[in-house]
Amino acid sequence: MGLVMRVYGLMLISVFVMVARANSQISPGELHRSHAFLEGIENCTKCHGSDQQLAPDKCMACHGRIQAQRQAGKGLHSRPEYQVCQTCHVEHQGRDFKLIYWKDGEAKFNHSLTGFALEGKHATLQCRNCHQPKLIRNLTVGPNERIDSSTTYLGMSTTCLDCHKDEHKGQLSSTCINCHSQTAWKPAEKFSHATAKYPLSGKHITVPCAKCHQLVTYYPTLSDSAFTQYTGLNYTQCTGCHTDTHNGRLGANCSSCHTTESWFRVSTTNFDHSKTKYPLEGLHASVECAKCHKAGEVKTALRFGSCQDCHSDYHRGQFAKRDSKGNCEECHTVYGYSPARFVMAQHDKTDYPLLGAHRAVPCMACHASTGGDPAVKTNFAFASTRCNVCHKDPHRGQVDKMVAADGCELCHRVESWASITYDHSKSAFALEGRHTQVACLKCHADIKASDKLASVKFTGVRKDCQSCHTDIHQGQFASANVTECSTCHSPLNWKSTKFDHKNSRFPLDGAHRTVACNKCHLPVAGANGSFVRYKPLEMTCAACHGTTIPERSNKS
């Protein structure tokens, strides 16, 4: 019995060997494990045609996904060069032999042939970084189709969000390439804020995105709950992002004054300065904003209580001691610096009230700039109010001694410079008689001076009569070439009221006392014209009466 069983076993093994040899003569080798169910002679025609070649149409009977790609004209298998399956897929190489043949190797495969070119960061990825079961989104399997999700390259989507997490949590379009490139997620180089609901302009263009689009955290304990907010932002009013430094005083519409070019650049056409604490009037209304509101100072409260908060003190503290403390409004207005509104009545209250001709003098004639440069200083503070501070001394220092004591007012009056009231009795030559009627320049004139003002002479004026009057006696009474007229004459008139003949060499006695002067003192011709002879005269009787003595009359 045992022997029979051993013979039967050997016969059964022989049959298996014979069958195996028959199959090996028909099939080139074992099929891949995914096709193992097609093993056997009776299944050959499910893949091969009568010419024993692989028939692509029969492959499509099972591979419906690929058939659908071909029909749609999409994907690698729709391309003409990939219509023959065995070009890439080689069978009968064993259960574990890979079914895909990469001509130049898997890493060098031209992915653009699939309709999805790998660019940027995608080009650096390994195939299985993307082709993995969890990322397969569009794989539908037919009734006779068997697909191993761990090895297949089918079913991948070209939509970004099928592989990548939506960082924006549905705020924006799912078409990521509208903003991002495949080179890097940041920055979103394709994004243009000009296409957004709030186009950026001016300074907003340079503001970092994170300044406006901040990180929002729904659940602080979840690491993936935070996202950057891009929608739902308040951009209809500037105060959605900026603090109203005016505290609502100028209204809520910031754009009525400001532009996005610069917060500090205010629109002068729209801005109403009258709403501020300092309404602009006069020339201030035409001043450029930047003159007062300099860069970086718009948010700073400006001082405007005094003109000098903005303007330098042109007068350099000359009015600081006044009751107004040098307040510009005392003389000036915002409508113009000149003319000043400092009127005569105000000047009359100063240390130097204007009188007489001074009231008609232009201000700048006295208050002129020092050094010739108006920027140096216009002089309003004088060390002295003496006339010679402003007026040139026409007397060339001749009367300094008197001016030092009594000033020019000793002679002159402010009503008119020509109005002179000098008391000549204070001089060494008091005026008397006819001298009081003589014009000053008759005596105080320098015949050598060509300048009219310089011709007035006060020092070195001779006091003797001959310096002003011609000696009509032609030296008859001169002593050392000087004739002392006052011996006979007085300033009251030219008559010799002071002469007494008894003081002469020929005192008059008797009948001589009644004789007229011109009976004895006759005119004679001289070198400088005729003159009356007073001396020397003959004092003998014969010189006047002759040598003949008249007879005495006998009549009683």
Secondary structure, 3 states (H helix, E strand, C coil): CHHHHHHHHHHHHHHHHHHHHHHHHHCCCCCCHHHHHHCCHHHHHHCECCCCCECHHHHHHHCHHHHHHHHHCCCHHHCHHHCCHHHCECCCCCCCCCCECCCCCHHHCCHHHHCCCCCHHHHHCCHHHHCCHHHCCCCCCCCCCCCCCCCCCCCCCCCHHHHCCCCCCCCCCCCHHHCCCCCCCCCCCCCCHHHCCCCCCHHHHHCCHHHHCCEEECCCCCCCCEEECCCCCCCCCHHHCCCCCCCCCCCCCHHHCEECCEEEEECCCCCCHHHCCCCCCHHHHHCCHHHHCCCCCCCCCCCCCCHHHCCCCCCCCCCCCCCCCCCHHHCCECCECCCCCCCHHHHCCCCCCCCHHHHHCCHHHHCCEHHHCCCCCECCCCCCCCHHHHCCCCCCCCCHHHHHHHCHHHCEECCEEEEECCCHHHCCCCCCHHHHHCCHHHHCECCCCCCCCCCECCCCCCCCHHHCCCCCCCCCCEECCEECHHHCCECCECCCCCCCHHHCCCCCCHHHHHCCHHHHCCEECCCCCCEECCCCCCCCHHHHHCCCCCCCCCCC
